[in-house]
Amino acid sequence: MRLSIISALNRFFIFAFLVCALCVMAHEAVADNISLPEGKWTGVYTYFQDDVRTPVEFSAELFVEGDSFTGKFIERNTLGRKSTDWLSSTVIGRVNGNDMTFLFMKKYNGQGGVSHAVFYKGEIDPQTFRVRGKWEINGLSGAFYMAPQVY
């Protein structure tokens, strides 16, 4: 009797181990193959802690190929010459599905005399695709948030 209980427990643990292994493999496959929604996104970035400037809202259009993306951002001019109401920029980036890292570089296109690059790093929620993170340029940084538009 004792031997059959031990045998049953061994089979149960082997079965449980296999189920857990399959669950981990399935999760990694989903994570590796995260598929960003293409199209319109909206977001906001804030300035570093001691800066009193108002957060800046932006809209974006992303074009996705595998784990990489390119796109265009548009935001109200808060940086350049006041003769320009809007600033546009191009972005190039990628998503790492293993750790849900969302990385991109935004390069302003020159309107209002603004043409520098800003680096962004965030964490993406694999269910909602919402991204929260930090931007950085020349030692200055702030926070950002962005998400696909839902129609």
Secondary structure, DSSP 4 states (H G I P E B T S, - for coil): -HHHHHHHHHHHHHHHHHHHHHHHHHHHHHHHT--PPPEEEEEEE---TT--PPPEEEEEEEEEETTEEEEEEEEE-SSS-TT-SEEEEEEEEEEETTTTEEEEEEEE-SGGG---EEEEEEEE-TTT--EEEEEEETTEEEEEEEEE---
